[in-house]
Amino acid sequence: MLEAGNVSANGNYITYNISVRVDSREIMDKIDTEVRSIEGVKLVL
């Protein structure tokens, strides 16, 4: 599920919350790598 989160005071940054269920650490690491490679993504937790 993808949900919009907070917007910074100046409106420069927007957070998005994504919930997923994965079957393995390998898949989780692949998702992490792919999301981090998206232009404009500054931080992945």
Number of C-alpha atoms within 10 A of each C-alpha: 6 9 9 10 10 11 12 9 8 6 8 7 12 11 13 10 10 10 8 8 7 10 7 8 9 10 12 14 11 11 14 13 12 10 14 14 11 9 7 8 11 10 8 8 3
